[in-house]
Amino acid sequence: MVSQSKIKYTIVLVPFPFDDFSSVKVRPAVCLTRSIGDFEHVVIAFISSVIPEELESTDILVKKNSDLWKGTGLHIDSVIRLHKLVSIPKSLFKRKLGELNSELEERIKNKLNQLFEIQ
């Protein structure tokens, strides 16, 4: 599974809820925190292979065979949707897909600062 020492910026398969919480679908997500508290919750961001025509300002496009894509474990072009966040227990992780490289980590940090208006 995913070790505690390297959970942040890891891509995992998890059951992610639909927008209306009617159901869940197993999909990739990026871990944005280490596990927190007794129940080992982790804040994750949704990753989708459905690329919207217009990206949100908080989206990060990860194209296959690009420098950002290497090591992620993703199989096709994907978009990290940083405005779609949820906290789930680490026990729900199905498996690890890969890890982010330092350039992608930096982009995520910058986008999160923008999203939460952190100065």
C-alpha positions as CSV (number, residue, x, y, z in Angstrom):
1,M,0.0,0.0,0.0
2,V,1.1,3.6,0.6
3,S,3.6,4.3,3.3
4,Q,3.0,7.1,5.8
5,S,6.4,8.7,5.0
6,K,5.5,9.2,1.4
7,I,1.7,9.6,1.1
8,K,1.6,13.3,0.2
9,Y,1.7,13.8,-3.6
10,T,1.0,10.1,-4.2
11,I,-1.6,9.1,-6.8
12,V,-3.9,6.4,-5.5
13,L,-7.1,4.6,-6.7
14,V,-10.0,5.5,-4.4
15,P,-13.8,5.4,-4.3
16,F,-14.6,9.0,-5.1
17,P,-18.2,10.3,-4.6
18,F,-20.3,11.7,-7.4
19,D,-21.2,15.4,-7.1
20,D,-24.6,14.6,-5.7
21,F,-23.2,11.9,-3.4
22,S,-25.6,9.3,-4.9
23,S,-22.8,6.9,-5.5
24,V,-19.1,6.5,-5.8
25,K,-16.7,5.4,-8.5
26,V,-13.2,4.1,-8.2
27,R,-10.9,6.6,-9.8
28,P,-7.4,8.1,-9.4
29,A,-6.8,10.9,-6.9
30,V,-3.8,12.8,-5.7
31,C,-3.1,12.9,-1.9
32,L,-2.6,16.5,-0.8
33,T,-1.8,15.7,2.9
34,R,-0.2,13.1,5.0
35,S,-2.7,11.0,7.0
36,I,-4.4,13.1,9.8
37,G,-5.7,11.9,13.1
38,D,-6.7,8.6,14.6
39,F,-8.7,7.6,11.5
40,E,-5.9,8.5,9.2
41,H,-7.9,10.7,6.9
42,V,-6.2,12.1,3.8
43,V,-7.3,15.1,1.8
44,I,-7.4,14.1,-1.9
45,A,-8.1,15.8,-5.2
46,F,-10.1,14.2,-8.0
47,I,-8.3,13.2,-11.2
48,S,-10.3,12.8,-14.4
49,S,-9.6,11.5,-17.9
50,V,-12.5,13.6,-19.2
51,I,-10.8,16.8,-20.2
52,P,-13.2,19.8,-20.2
53,E,-13.2,22.1,-23.2
54,E,-12.3,25.0,-20.9
55,L,-10.1,24.2,-17.9
56,E,-10.9,25.8,-14.5
57,S,-8.2,28.0,-13.1
58,T,-7.6,25.3,-10.5
59,D,-7.2,22.5,-13.0
60,I,-3.8,21.0,-14.0
61,L,-3.6,19.1,-17.3
62,V,-1.3,16.1,-17.3
63,K,-0.7,14.9,-20.9
64,K,0.6,11.5,-21.6
65,N,4.3,11.3,-22.2
66,S,4.9,14.9,-20.9
67,D,7.4,15.7,-18.2
68,L,4.4,16.1,-15.7
69,W,3.0,12.7,-16.6
70,K,6.1,10.6,-15.9
71,G,5.9,8.6,-12.7
72,T,2.2,9.3,-12.1
73,G,1.0,5.8,-13.1
74,L,-1.8,7.5,-15.1
75,H,-2.5,5.7,-18.4
76,I,-4.1,8.5,-20.5
77,D,-4.3,12.3,-20.6
78,S,-5.8,13.5,-17.3
79,V,-6.7,16.6,-15.4
80,I,-6.2,17.1,-11.7
81,R,-9.2,19.0,-10.5
82,L,-8.1,20.8,-7.3
83,H,-11.5,22.3,-6.7
84,K,-12.9,18.7,-6.2
85,L,-11.5,17.8,-2.8
86,V,-12.6,15.3,-0.2
87,S,-11.1,13.8,3.0
88,I,-11.2,10.0,3.2
89,P,-9.7,7.4,5.5
90,K,-6.5,5.9,4.2
91,S,-8.1,2.5,4.6
92,L,-10.2,3.2,1.5
93,F,-7.2,3.4,-0.8
94,K,-7.4,0.5,-3.3
95,R,-3.8,0.8,-4.5
96,K,-1.0,3.2,-5.4
97,L,-0.6,4.2,-9.0
98,G,2.4,6.5,-8.8
99,E,3.9,9.7,-7.5
100,L,4.2,13.3,-8.7
101,N,7.5,14.8,-9.7
102,S,8.7,18.0,-8.2
103,E,7.4,20.2,-11.1
104,L,3.9,18.9,-10.7
105,E,4.1,19.2,-6.9
106,E,5.1,22.9,-7.4
107,R,2.2,23.5,-9.7
108,I,-0.2,22.0,-7.2
109,K,1.1,24.1,-4.4
110,N,0.7,27.3,-6.5
111,K,-2.8,26.3,-7.6
112,L,-3.9,25.5,-4.0
113,N,-2.5,28.9,-2.9
114,Q,-4.5,30.5,-5.6
115,L,-7.7,28.5,-4.7
116,F,-7.5,29.2,-1.0
117,E,-6.1,32.7,-1.5
118,I,-3.1,32.0,0.6
119,Q,-0.5,34.7,0.5
